Amino acid sequence: MAADTRWIQRYANYHKACGLLIQLTEERDFDSLSKLETEGLVQRFEYTFELAWKVLQDILLFSGYEFAPGPKGSIKTAFEAGFITNHDGWCQMLRSRLKIKDLFDENDINSMARTIYFDYAPLLKALDTKLSSL
């Protein structure tokens, strides 16, 4: 697959996943989410974030940037290139994403969901808006 179409195809998948995440956060008050919706929010964040850093990696490669591949290098270079504006927030998202597999306690899941709802969803939406303008 050509690099130019790879990032476009990955972005289409990201746009769809991000849209579903944002739909939940914009249509429902956090405190009204059911237990199932809260767990679904965490799960949806997990794969939306994976698509986010991968689409960033693809577009950076397509644009000719040299960087360490993977989420850390992609986030750092995407910040330097202006694709994202909150480097610390994206690094925190990465750390949270890595913790999700170890979440079993309902309080921990609720805490993660709250962070996703209020802090991470806006960052993912901002990336979607930025990439849609390219």
A tleap script that builds the chain and sets N, CA, C and O, in Angstrom:
source leaprc.protein.ff14SB
mol = sequence {
  NMET ALA ALA ASP THR ARG TRP ILE GLN ARG
  TYR ALA ASN TYR HIE LYS ALA CYS GLY LEU
  LEU ILE GLN LEU THR GLU GLU ARG ASP PHE
  ASP SER LEU SER LYS LEU GLU THR GLU GLY
  LEU VAL GLN ARG PHE GLU TYR THR PHE GLU
  LEU ALA TRP LYS VAL LEU GLN ASP ILE LEU
  LEU PHE SER GLY TYR GLU PHE ALA PRO GLY
  PRO LYS GLY SER ILE LYS THR ALA PHE GLU
  ALA GLY PHE ILE THR ASN HIE ASP GLY TRP
  CYS GLN MET LEU ARG SER ARG LEU LYS ILE
  LYS ASP LEU PHE ASP GLU ASN ASP ILE ASN
  SER MET ALA ARG THR ILE TYR PHE ASP TYR
  ALA PRO LEU LEU LYS ALA LEU ASP THR LYS
  LEU SER SER CLEU
}
set mol.1.N position { 0.850 -1.171 0.000 }
set mol.1.CA position { 0.000 0.000 0.000 }
set mol.1.C position { 0.896 1.234 0.000 }
set mol.1.O position { 1.858 1.307 0.764 }
set mol.2.N position { 0.588 2.176 -0.832 }
set mol.2.CA position { 1.378 3.389 -0.922 }
set mol.2.C position { 1.221 4.209 0.357 }
set mol.2.O position { 0.161 4.205 0.984 }
set mol.3.N position { 2.287 4.910 0.734 }
set mol.3.CA position { 2.279 5.686 1.976 }
set mol.3.C position { 1.193 6.756 1.971 }
set mol.3.O position { 0.597 7.044 3.009 }
set mol.4.N position { 0.933 7.352 0.790 }
set mol.4.CA position { -0.069 8.413 0.752 }
set mol.4.C position { -1.472 7.883 1.005 }
set mol.4.O position { -2.281 8.556 1.644 }
set mol.5.N position { -1.767 6.699 0.517 }
set mol.5.CA position { -3.101 6.155 0.768 }
set mol.5.C position { -3.185 5.490 2.137 }
set mol.5.O position { -4.271 5.385 2.707 }
set mol.6.N position { -2.057 5.042 2.669 }
set mol.6.CA position { -2.079 4.395 3.983 }
set mol.6.C position { -2.589 5.355 5.052 }
set mol.6.O position { -3.476 5.000 5.828 }
set mol.7.N position { -2.038 6.573 5.101 }
set mol.7.CA position { -2.471 7.496 6.139 }
set mol.7.C position { -3.917 7.913 5.916 }
set mol.7.O position { -4.649 8.127 6.882 }
set mol.8.N position { -4.337 8.032 4.677 }
set mol.8.CA position { -5.720 8.418 4.384 }
set mol.8.C position { -6.686 7.314 4.810 }
set mol.8.O position { -7.735 7.594 5.391 }
set mol.9.N position { -6.338 6.078 4.524 }
set mol.9.CA position { -7.195 4.969 4.937 }
set mol.9.C position { -7.213 4.827 6.455 }
set mol.9.O position { -8.267 4.589 7.044 }
set mol.10.N position { -6.058 4.972 7.085 }
set mol.10.CA position { -6.010 4.881 8.545 }
set mol.10.C position { -6.786 6.045 9.156 }
set mol.10.O position { -7.478 5.874 10.159 }
set mol.11.N position { -6.670 7.230 8.552 }
set mol.11.CA position { -7.427 8.375 9.057 }
set mol.11.C position { -8.936 8.125 8.963 }
set mol.11.O position { -9.672 8.487 9.880 }
set mol.12.N position { -9.400 7.521 7.889 }
set mol.12.CA position { -10.830 7.216 7.757 }
set mol.12.C position { -11.296 6.336 8.912 }
set mol.12.O position { -12.380 6.554 9.454 }
set mol.13.N position { -10.498 5.354 9.290 }
set mol.13.CA position { -10.830 4.495 10.426 }
set mol.13.C position { -10.795 5.282 11.742 }
set mol.13.O position { -11.661 5.119 12.601 }
set mol.14.N position { -9.787 6.129 11.878 }
set mol.14.CA position { -9.685 6.961 13.077 }
set mol.14.C position { -10.879 7.909 13.180 }
set mol.14.O position { -11.476 8.052 14.247 }
set mol.15.N position { -11.217 8.548 12.077 }
set mol.15.CA position { -12.327 9.507 12.059 }
set mol.15.C position { -13.626 8.838 12.527 }
set mol.15.O position { -14.392 9.416 13.298 }
set mol.16.N position { -13.854 7.639 12.060 }
set mol.16.CA position { -15.061 6.909 12.440 }
set mol.16.C position { -15.028 6.556 13.934 }
set mol.16.O position { -16.004 6.790 14.647 }
set mol.17.N position { -13.923 6.002 14.398 }
set mol.17.CA position { -13.805 5.616 15.815 }
set mol.17.C position { -13.899 6.839 16.719 }
set mol.17.O position { -14.585 6.808 17.740 }
set mol.18.N position { -13.220 7.900 16.350 }
set mol.18.CA position { -13.230 9.123 17.145 }
set mol.18.C position { -14.639 9.718 17.176 }
set mol.18.O position { -15.094 10.200 18.214 }
set mol.19.N position { -15.315 9.681 16.049 }
set mol.19.CA position { -16.672 10.207 15.990 }
set mol.19.C position { -17.599 9.513 16.965 }
set mol.19.O position { -18.431 10.158 17.602 }
set mol.20.N position { -17.460 8.203 17.085 }
set mol.20.CA position { -18.302 7.450 18.014 }
set mol.20.C position { -17.964 7.790 19.467 }
set mol.20.O position { -18.858 7.882 20.308 }
set mol.21.N position { -16.684 7.973 19.759 }
set mol.21.CA position { -16.263 8.361 21.098 }
set mol.21.C position { -16.799 9.749 21.442 }
set mol.21.O position { -17.337 9.963 22.528 }
set mol.22.N position { -16.649 10.677 20.521 }
set mol.22.CA position { -17.090 12.049 20.749 }
set mol.22.C position { -18.609 12.113 20.857 }
set mol.22.O position { -19.149 12.879 21.654 }
set mol.23.N position { -19.281 11.319 20.064 }
set mol.23.CA position { -20.746 11.288 20.131 }
set mol.23.C position { -21.210 10.969 21.552 }
set mol.23.O position { -22.120 11.614 22.073 }
set mol.24.N position { -20.589 9.983 22.166 }
set mol.24.CA position { -20.964 9.608 23.527 }
set mol.24.C position { -20.678 10.748 24.500 }
set mol.24.O position { -21.498 11.039 25.371 }
set mol.25.N position { -19.529 11.391 24.360 }
set mol.25.CA position { -19.163 12.441 25.316 }
set mol.25.C position { -19.974 13.715 25.109 }
set mol.25.O position { -20.161 14.481 26.055 }
set mol.26.N position { -20.452 13.956 23.913 }
set mol.26.CA position { -21.209 15.180 23.659 }
set mol.26.C position { -22.713 14.999 23.830 }
set mol.26.O position { -23.434 15.975 24.036 }
set mol.27.N position { -23.190 13.766 23.746 }
set mol.27.CA position { -24.631 13.541 23.855 }
set mol.27.C position { -25.070 13.114 25.244 }
set mol.27.O position { -26.255 13.189 25.569 }
set mol.28.N position { -24.142 12.672 26.058 }
set mol.28.CA position { -24.506 12.154 27.378 }
set mol.28.C position { -23.675 12.841 28.448 }
set mol.28.O position { -22.480 13.074 28.268 }
set mol.29.N position { -24.311 13.159 29.549 }
set mol.29.CA position { -23.622 13.670 30.718 }
set mol.29.C position { -22.855 12.505 31.348 }
set mol.29.O position { -23.376 11.392 31.420 }
set mol.30.N position { -21.641 12.748 31.799 }
set mol.30.CA position { -20.827 11.660 32.331 }
set mol.30.C position { -21.543 10.909 33.453 }
set mol.30.O position { -21.526 9.678 33.482 }
set mol.31.N position { -22.160 11.626 34.357 }
set mol.31.CA position { -22.801 10.986 35.506 }
set mol.31.C position { -24.031 10.157 35.138 }
set mol.31.O position { -24.526 9.384 35.959 }
set mol.32.N position { -24.529 10.313 33.905 }
set mol.32.CA position { -25.692 9.521 33.490 }
set mol.32.C position { -25.296 8.245 32.744 }
set mol.32.O position { -26.162 7.458 32.362 }
set mol.33.N position { -23.988 8.035 32.535 }
set mol.33.CA position { -23.547 6.838 31.821 }
set mol.33.C position { -23.784 5.588 32.666 }
set mol.33.O position { -23.517 5.573 33.868 }
set mol.34.N position { -24.284 4.553 32.021 }
set mol.34.CA position { -24.448 3.275 32.707 }
set mol.34.C position { -23.079 2.624 32.897 }
set mol.34.O position { -22.085 3.067 32.322 }
set mol.35.N position { -23.040 1.590 33.694 }
set mol.35.CA position { -21.794 0.850 33.907 }
set mol.35.C position { -21.267 0.306 32.578 }
set mol.35.O position { -20.067 0.365 32.308 }
set mol.36.N position { -22.161 -0.218 31.761 }
set mol.36.CA position { -21.772 -0.751 30.449 }
set mol.36.C position { -21.240 0.357 29.545 }
set mol.36.O position { -20.254 0.153 28.837 }
set mol.37.N position { -21.877 1.522 29.558 }
set mol.37.CA position { -21.402 2.644 28.740 }
set mol.37.C position { -20.046 3.145 29.226 }
set mol.37.O position { -19.198 3.529 28.422 }
set mol.38.N position { -19.846 3.140 30.524 }
set mol.38.CA position { -18.562 3.562 31.080 }
set mol.38.C position { -17.453 2.618 30.630 }
set mol.38.O position { -16.383 3.061 30.211 }
set mol.39.N position { -17.710 1.329 30.717 }
set mol.39.CA position { -16.720 0.354 30.257 }
set mol.39.C position { -16.517 0.459 28.747 }
set mol.39.O position { -15.398 0.307 28.257 }
set mol.40.N position { -17.587 0.718 28.019 }
set mol.40.CA position { -17.480 0.898 26.570 }
set mol.40.C position { -16.661 2.123 26.200 }
set mol.40.O position { -15.925 2.109 25.213 }
set mol.41.N position { -16.788 3.181 26.987 }
set mol.41.CA position { -16.006 4.394 26.762 }
set mol.41.C position { -14.512 4.095 26.896 }
set mol.41.O position { -13.704 4.546 26.084 }
set mol.42.N position { -14.160 3.335 27.921 }
set mol.42.CA position { -12.758 2.973 28.124 }
set mol.42.C position { -12.267 2.120 26.958 }
set mol.42.O position { -11.174 2.351 26.441 }
set mol.43.N position { -13.052 1.150 26.544 }
set mol.43.CA position { -12.670 0.278 25.433 }
set mol.43.C position { -12.551 1.074 24.125 }
set mol.43.O position { -11.604 0.885 23.361 }
set mol.44.N position { -13.496 1.941 23.882 }
set mol.44.CA position { -13.464 2.752 22.653 }
set mol.44.C position { -12.239 3.662 22.646 }
set mol.44.O position { -11.614 3.853 21.603 }
set mol.45.N position { -11.892 4.225 23.810 }
set mol.45.CA position { -10.688 5.046 23.902 }
set mol.45.C position { -9.460 4.227 23.527 }
set mol.45.O position { -8.572 4.700 22.818 }
set mol.46.N position { -9.427 3.002 24.011 }
set mol.46.CA position { -8.255 2.147 23.782 }
set mol.46.C position { -7.947 2.027 22.288 }
set mol.46.O position { -6.812 2.256 21.869 }
set mol.47.N position { -8.942 1.673 21.495 }
set mol.47.CA position { -8.625 1.501 20.074 }
set mol.47.C position { -8.603 2.825 19.315 }
set mol.47.O position { -7.943 2.915 18.280 }
set mol.48.N position { -9.298 3.848 19.792 }
set mol.48.CA position { -9.226 5.157 19.132 }
set mol.48.C position { -7.831 5.746 19.310 }
set mol.48.O position { -7.274 6.321 18.375 }
set mol.49.N position { -7.268 5.606 20.507 }
set mol.49.CA position { -5.922 6.114 20.736 }
set mol.49.C position { -4.903 5.363 19.882 }
set mol.49.O position { -3.981 5.972 19.339 }
set mol.50.N position { -5.063 4.047 19.760 }
set mol.50.CA position { -4.145 3.269 18.913 }
set mol.50.C position { -4.184 3.783 17.475 }
set mol.50.O position { -3.143 3.967 16.845 }
set mol.51.N position { -5.379 4.009 16.971 }
set mol.51.CA position { -5.505 4.551 15.615 }
set mol.51.C position { -4.909 5.958 15.522 }
set mol.51.O position { -4.314 6.316 14.505 }
set mol.52.N position { -5.067 6.749 16.577 }
set mol.52.CA position { -4.562 8.126 16.573 }
set mol.52.C position { -3.050 8.167 16.389 }
set mol.52.O position { -2.552 8.854 15.497 }
set mol.53.N position { -2.318 7.438 17.223 }
set mol.53.CA position { -0.862 7.532 17.098 }
set mol.53.C position { -0.386 6.874 15.802 }
set mol.53.O position { 0.622 7.289 15.230 }
set mol.54.N position { -1.101 5.857 15.342 }
set mol.54.CA position { -0.704 5.213 14.088 }
set mol.54.C position { -0.966 6.097 12.878 }
set mol.54.O position { -0.171 6.101 11.939 }
set mol.55.N position { -2.062 6.844 12.880 }
set mol.55.CA position { -2.298 7.764 11.769 }
set mol.55.C position { -1.283 8.904 11.813 }
set mol.55.O position { -0.839 9.385 10.771 }
set mol.56.N position { -0.920 9.334 13.021 }
set mol.56.CA position { 0.136 10.344 13.129 }
set mol.56.C position { 1.447 9.810 12.560 }
set mol.56.O position { 2.130 10.502 11.806 }
set mol.57.N position { 1.787 8.596 12.919 }
set mol.57.CA position { 3.011 7.981 12.393 }
set mol.57.C position { 2.972 7.904 10.869 }
set mol.57.O position { 3.952 8.230 10.200 }
set mol.58.N position { 1.838 7.473 10.327 }
set mol.58.CA position { 1.707 7.354 8.873 }
set mol.58.C position { 1.846 8.704 8.170 }
set mol.58.O position { 2.547 8.808 7.163 }
set mol.59.N position { 1.189 9.729 8.688 }
set mol.59.CA position { 1.243 11.039 8.028 }
set mol.59.C position { 2.630 11.665 8.163 }
set mol.59.O position { 3.093 12.357 7.257 }
set mol.60.N position { 3.288 11.421 9.289 }
set mol.60.CA position { 4.647 11.939 9.456 }
set mol.60.C position { 5.607 11.263 8.479 }
set mol.60.O position { 6.447 11.927 7.872 }
set mol.61.N position { 5.484 9.957 8.330 }
set mol.61.CA position { 6.318 9.238 7.360 }
set mol.61.C position { 6.037 9.730 5.945 }
set mol.61.O position { 6.962 9.966 5.167 }
set mol.62.N position { 4.759 9.882 5.617 }
set mol.62.CA position { 4.368 10.377 4.300 }
set mol.62.C position { 4.935 11.778 4.051 }
set mol.62.O position { 5.312 12.110 2.927 }
set mol.63.N position { 4.991 12.590 5.101 }
set mol.63.CA position { 5.468 13.966 4.977 }
set mol.63.C position { 6.985 14.082 5.015 }
set mol.63.O position { 7.525 15.179 4.868 }
set mol.64.N position { 7.681 12.958 5.212 }
set mol.64.CA position { 9.134 12.951 5.148 }
set mol.64.C position { 9.857 13.193 6.459 }
set mol.64.O position { 11.070 13.398 6.452 }
set mol.65.N position { 9.167 13.178 7.569 }
set mol.65.CA position { 9.819 13.364 8.871 }
set mol.65.C position { 10.606 12.108 9.234 }
set mol.65.O position { 10.216 10.987 8.908 }
set mol.66.N position { 11.718 12.331 9.916 }
set mol.66.CA position { 12.502 11.222 10.449 }
set mol.66.C position { 12.343 11.233 11.961 }
set mol.66.O position { 12.535 12.260 12.611 }
set mol.67.N position { 11.989 10.077 12.509 }
set mol.67.CA position { 11.727 9.980 13.939 }
set mol.67.C position { 11.747 8.521 14.341 }
set mol.67.O position { 11.711 7.625 13.497 }
set mol.68.N position { 11.805 8.296 15.636 }
set mol.68.CA position { 11.744 6.930 16.152 }
set mol.68.C position { 10.315 6.423 15.988 }
set mol.68.O position { 9.385 7.039 16.510 }
set mol.69.N position { 10.121 5.320 15.277 }
set mol.69.CA position { 8.758 4.816 15.098 }
set mol.69.C position { 8.154 4.354 16.414 }
set mol.69.O position { 8.876 4.020 17.354 }
set mol.70.N position { 6.856 4.337 16.477 }
set mol.70.CA position { 6.137 3.946 17.684 }
set mol.70.C position { 5.397 5.131 18.256 }
set mol.70.O position { 5.501 6.244 17.739 }
set mol.71.N position { 4.650 4.901 19.320 }
set mol.71.CA position { 3.812 5.979 19.853 }
set mol.71.C position { 4.601 7.159 20.424 }
set mol.71.O position { 4.225 8.307 20.188 }
set mol.72.N position { 5.672 6.912 21.160 }
set mol.72.CA position { 6.429 8.021 21.762 }
set mol.72.C position { 7.050 8.921 20.701 }
set mol.72.O position { 6.929 10.145 20.761 }
set mol.73.N position { 7.712 8.305 19.736 }
set mol.73.CA position { 8.337 9.084 18.673 }
set mol.73.C position { 7.315 9.812 17.814 }
set mol.73.O position { 7.539 10.946 17.392 }
set mol.74.N position { 6.198 9.155 17.560 }
set mol.74.CA position { 5.135 9.773 16.749 }
set mol.74.C position { 4.525 10.969 17.464 }
set mol.74.O position { 4.283 12.008 16.850 }
set mol.75.N position { 4.276 10.822 18.762 }
set mol.75.CA position { 3.688 11.918 19.529 }
set mol.75.C position { 4.655 13.097 19.612 }
set mol.75.O position { 4.254 14.245 19.417 }
set mol.76.N position { 5.913 12.820 19.897 }
set mol.76.CA position { 6.914 13.892 19.996 }
set mol.76.C position { 7.031 14.653 18.678 }
set mol.76.O position { 7.018 15.884 18.665 }
set mol.77.N position { 7.146 13.925 17.578 }
set mol.77.CA position { 7.317 14.564 16.278 }
set mol.77.C position { 6.037 15.253 15.819 }
set mol.77.O position { 6.094 16.311 15.194 }
set mol.78.N position { 4.879 14.660 16.125 }
set mol.78.CA position { 3.606 15.289 15.759 }
set mol.78.C position { 3.437 16.620 16.484 }
set mol.78.O position { 2.892 17.570 15.922 }
set mol.79.N position { 3.901 16.690 17.721 }
set mol.79.CA position { 3.861 17.951 18.463 }
set mol.79.C position { 4.788 18.973 17.810 }
set mol.79.O position { 4.399 20.119 17.585 }
set mol.80.N position { 6.007 18.556 17.508 }
set mol.80.CA position { 6.972 19.456 16.882 }
set mol.80.C position { 6.483 19.944 15.519 }
set mol.80.O position { 6.767 21.074 15.124 }
set mol.81.N position { 5.743 19.085 14.798 }
set mol.81.CA position { 5.243 19.435 13.469 }
set mol.81.C position { 3.916 20.200 13.516 }
set mol.81.O position { 3.440 20.677 12.486 }
set mol.82.N position { 3.324 20.318 14.697 }
set mol.82.CA position { 2.092 21.074 14.836 }
set mol.82.C position { 0.801 20.303 14.596 }
set mol.82.O position { -0.271 20.899 14.493 }
set mol.83.N position { 0.900 18.972 14.507 }
set mol.83.CA position { -0.316 18.175 14.333 }
set mol.83.C position { -1.112 18.077 15.640 }
set mol.83.O position { -2.338 17.967 15.620 }
set mol.84.N position { -0.408 18.119 16.767 }
set mol.84.CA position { -1.046 18.146 18.085 }
set mol.84.C position { -0.454 19.315 18.855 }
set mol.84.O position { 0.665 19.744 18.574 }
set mol.85.N position { -1.202 19.835 19.828 }
set mol.85.CA position { -0.742 21.016 20.554 }
set mol.85.C position { -0.469 20.758 22.033 }
set mol.85.O position { 0.153 21.591 22.693 }
set mol.86.N position { -0.913 19.641 22.560 }
set mol.86.CA position { -0.746 19.358 23.987 }
set mol.86.C position { 0.107 18.097 24.144 }
set mol.86.O position { -0.419 16.995 24.302 }
set mol.87.N position { 1.408 18.272 24.099 }
set mol.87.CA position { 2.324 17.137 24.192 }
set mol.87.C position { 2.137 16.373 25.500 }
set mol.87.O position { 2.082 15.144 25.498 }
set mol.88.N position { 2.039 17.089 26.604 }
set mol.88.CA position { 1.894 16.430 27.901 }
set mol.88.C position { 0.598 15.621 27.966 }
set mol.88.O position { 0.587 14.508 28.493 }
set mol.89.N position { -0.478 16.170 27.440 }
set mol.89.CA position { -1.749 15.453 27.420 }
set mol.89.C position { -1.673 14.171 26.614 }
set mol.89.O position { -2.230 13.148 27.011 }
set mol.90.N position { -0.988 14.223 25.489 }
set mol.90.CA position { -0.833 13.030 24.646 }
set mol.90.C position { 0.057 11.994 25.319 }
set mol.90.O position { -0.195 10.794 25.208 }
set mol.91.N position { 1.092 12.443 26.013 }
set mol.91.CA position { 1.940 11.500 26.752 }
set mol.91.C position { 1.151 10.850 27.882 }
set mol.91.O position { 1.313 9.660 28.152 }
set mol.92.N position { 0.303 11.627 28.540 }
set mol.92.CA position { -0.549 11.070 29.599 }
set mol.92.C position { -1.529 10.062 29.006 }
set mol.92.O position { -1.796 9.028 29.617 }
set mol.93.N position { -2.073 10.356 27.810 }
set mol.93.CA position { -2.966 9.392 27.154 }
set mol.93.C position { -2.244 8.084 26.896 }
set mol.93.O position { -2.801 7.007 27.105 }
set mol.94.N position { -1.005 8.178 26.442 }
set mol.94.CA position { -0.223 6.964 26.184 }
set mol.94.C position { -0.047 6.164 27.476 }
set mol.94.O position { -0.239 4.948 27.480 }
set mol.95.N position { 0.313 6.828 28.556 }
set mol.95.CA position { 0.472 6.125 29.833 }
set mol.95.C position { -0.844 5.477 30.270 }
set mol.95.O position { -0.856 4.341 30.744 }
set mol.96.N position { -1.928 6.194 30.111 }
set mol.96.CA position { -3.238 5.644 30.473 }
set mol.96.C position { -3.592 4.453 29.599 }
set mol.96.O position { -4.103 3.444 30.086 }
set mol.97.N position { -3.319 4.574 28.316 }
set mol.97.CA position { -3.610 3.474 27.390 }
set mol.97.C position { -2.885 2.201 27.815 }
set mol.97.O position { -3.439 1.106 27.718 }
set mol.98.N position { -1.663 2.342 28.281 }
set mol.98.CA position { -0.881 1.188 28.703 }
set mol.98.C position { -1.404 0.582 30.012 }
set mol.98.O position { -1.179 -0.598 30.278 }
set mol.99.N position { -2.095 1.377 30.823 }
set mol.99.CA position { -2.638 0.907 32.097 }
set mol.99.C position { -3.970 0.171 31.942 }
set mol.99.O position { -4.353 -0.599 32.823 }
set mol.100.N position { -4.669 0.396 30.850 }
set mol.100.CA position { -6.033 -0.116 30.706 }
set mol.100.C position { -6.112 -1.625 30.883 }
set mol.100.O position { -7.057 -2.123 31.494 }
set mol.101.N position { -5.152 -2.351 30.369 }
set mol.101.CA position { -5.207 -3.813 30.451 }
set mol.101.C position { -5.157 -4.315 31.892 }
set mol.101.O position { -5.521 -5.460 32.161 }
set mol.102.N position { -4.713 -3.479 32.809 }
set mol.102.CA position { -4.616 -3.866 34.212 }
set mol.102.C position { -5.756 -3.321 35.073 }
set mol.102.O position { -5.715 -3.434 36.298 }
set mol.103.N position { -6.764 -2.735 34.446 }
set mol.103.CA position { -7.896 -2.190 35.202 }
set mol.103.C position { -8.946 -3.267 35.441 }
set mol.103.O position { -9.513 -3.819 34.498 }
set mol.104.N position { -9.192 -3.554 36.692 }
set mol.104.CA position { -10.220 -4.527 37.052 }
set mol.104.C position { -11.177 -3.966 38.093 }
set mol.104.O position { -12.342 -4.362 38.149 }
set mol.105.N position { -10.697 -3.061 38.901 }
set mol.105.CA position { -11.496 -2.473 39.959 }
set mol.105.C position { -12.461 -1.442 39.366 }
set mol.105.O position { -12.067 -0.621 38.538 }
set mol.106.N position { -13.712 -1.489 39.790 }
set mol.106.CA position { -14.731 -0.588 39.252 }
set mol.106.C position { -14.380 0.882 39.486 }
set mol.106.O position { -14.640 1.721 38.624 }
set mol.107.N position { -13.796 1.200 40.632 }
set mol.107.CA position { -13.399 2.587 40.906 }
set mol.107.C position { -12.298 3.049 39.958 }
set mol.107.O position { -12.315 4.192 39.502 }
set mol.108.N position { -11.340 2.170 39.657 }
set mol.108.CA position { -10.269 2.507 38.720 }
set mol.108.C position { -10.825 2.706 37.315 }
set mol.108.O position { -10.404 3.618 36.604 }
set mol.109.N position { -11.761 1.863 36.917 }
set mol.109.CA position { -12.384 1.990 35.596 }
set mol.109.C position { -13.152 3.308 35.516 }
set mol.109.O position { -13.063 4.019 34.515 }
set mol.110.N position { -13.899 3.635 36.562 }
set mol.110.CA position { -14.649 4.894 36.572 }
set mol.110.C position { -13.723 6.102 36.525 }
set mol.110.O position { -14.014 7.088 35.847 }
set mol.111.N position { -12.621 6.026 37.239 }
set mol.111.CA position { -11.647 7.113 37.234 }
set mol.111.C position { -11.040 7.289 35.843 }
set mol.111.O position { -10.896 8.411 35.358 }
set mol.112.N position { -10.687 6.179 35.211 }
set mol.112.CA position { -10.145 6.235 33.857 }
set mol.112.C position { -11.185 6.801 32.895 }
set mol.112.O position { -10.859 7.641 32.056 }
set mol.113.N position { -12.422 6.354 33.007 }
set mol.113.CA position { -13.486 6.830 32.126 }
set mol.113.C position { -13.696 8.338 32.284 }
set mol.113.O position { -13.914 9.046 31.300 }
set mol.114.N position { -13.631 8.816 33.506 }
set mol.114.CA position { -13.794 10.258 33.757 }
set mol.114.C position { -12.669 11.044 33.069 }
set mol.114.O position { -12.920 12.082 32.457 }
set mol.115.N position { -11.454 10.556 33.170 }
set mol.115.CA position { -10.310 11.218 32.528 }
set mol.115.C position { -10.475 11.204 31.012 }
set mol.115.O position { -10.213 12.206 30.347 }
set mol.116.N position { -10.903 10.085 30.474 }
set mol.116.CA position { -11.133 9.987 29.025 }
set mol.116.C position { -12.202 10.987 28.604 }
set mol.116.O position { -12.023 11.730 27.638 }
set mol.117.N position { -13.298 11.000 29.323 }
set mol.117.CA position { -14.447 11.838 28.986 }
set mol.117.C position { -14.067 13.321 28.976 }
set mol.117.O position { -14.363 14.037 28.020 }
set mol.118.N position { -13.410 13.774 30.044 }
set mol.118.CA position { -13.157 15.202 30.204 }
set mol.118.C position { -11.826 15.680 29.630 }
set mol.118.O position { -11.730 16.825 29.187 }
set mol.119.N position { -10.802 14.835 29.627 }
set mol.119.CA position { -9.465 15.275 29.216 }
set mol.119.C position { -9.030 14.750 27.850 }
set mol.119.O position { -8.510 15.507 27.031 }
set mol.120.N position { -9.241 13.452 27.602 }
set mol.120.CA position { -8.701 12.844 26.397 }
set mol.120.C position { -9.595 12.999 25.179 }
set mol.120.O position { -9.089 13.186 24.073 }
set mol.121.N position { -10.892 12.928 25.347 }
set mol.121.CA position { -11.799 13.065 24.199 }
set mol.121.C position { -11.583 14.396 23.472 }
set mol.121.O position { -11.555 14.409 22.242 }
set mol.122.N position { -11.429 15.523 24.192 }
set mol.122.CA position { -11.166 16.774 23.472 }
set mol.122.C position { -9.854 16.759 22.675 }
set mol.122.O position { -9.779 17.353 21.599 }
set mol.123.N position { -8.833 16.090 23.193 }
set mol.123.CA position { -7.558 16.004 22.465 }
set mol.123.C position { -7.715 15.170 21.197 }
set mol.123.O position { -7.184 15.523 20.145 }
set mol.124.N position { -8.441 14.075 21.303 }
set mol.124.CA position { -8.670 13.220 20.135 }
set mol.124.C position { -9.524 13.940 19.111 }
set mol.124.O position { -9.294 13.812 17.908 }
set mol.125.N position { -10.509 14.695 19.574 }
set mol.125.CA position { -11.359 15.473 18.662 }
set mol.125.C position { -10.540 16.550 17.950 }
set mol.125.O position { -10.717 16.778 16.753 }
set mol.126.N position { -9.644 17.209 18.689 }
set mol.126.CA position { -8.808 18.237 18.070 }
set mol.126.C position { -7.934 17.658 16.962 }
set mol.126.O position { -7.748 18.286 15.919 }
set mol.127.N position { -7.398 16.458 17.189 }
set mol.127.CA position { -6.610 15.808 16.136 }
set mol.127.C position { -7.487 15.500 14.926 }
set mol.127.O position { -7.071 15.718 13.788 }
set mol.128.N position { -8.681 15.003 15.161 }
set mol.128.CA position { -9.584 14.694 14.060 }
set mol.128.C position { -9.888 15.959 13.256 }
set mol.128.O position { -9.885 15.932 12.026 }
set mol.129.N position { -10.143 17.039 13.940 }
set mol.129.CA position { -10.407 18.315 13.259 }
set mol.129.C position { -9.197 18.767 12.441 }
set mol.129.O position { -9.338 19.210 11.301 }
set mol.130.N position { -8.016 18.651 13.030 }
set mol.130.CA position { -6.784 19.046 12.339 }
set mol.130.C position { -6.573 18.205 11.079 }
set mol.130.O position { -6.290 18.744 10.010 }
set mol.131.N position { -6.713 16.885 11.209 }
set mol.131.CA position { -6.456 16.008 10.071 }
set mol.131.C position { -7.539 16.134 8.996 }
set mol.131.O position { -7.260 15.928 7.815 }
set mol.132.N position { -8.753 16.464 9.387 }
set mol.132.CA position { -9.816 16.603 8.392 }
set mol.132.C position { -9.588 17.808 7.484 }
set mol.132.O position { -10.144 17.887 6.389 }
set mol.133.N position { -8.756 18.755 7.954 }
set mol.133.CA position { -8.489 19.933 7.147 }
set mol.133.C position { -7.337 19.736 6.168 }
set mol.133.O position { -7.048 20.627 5.369 }
set mol.134.N position { -6.686 18.595 6.218 }
set mol.134.CA position { -5.542 18.349 5.318 }
set mol.134.C position { -5.994 17.840 3.967 }
set mol.134.O position { -5.165 17.584 3.094 }
savepdb mol mol.pdb
quit
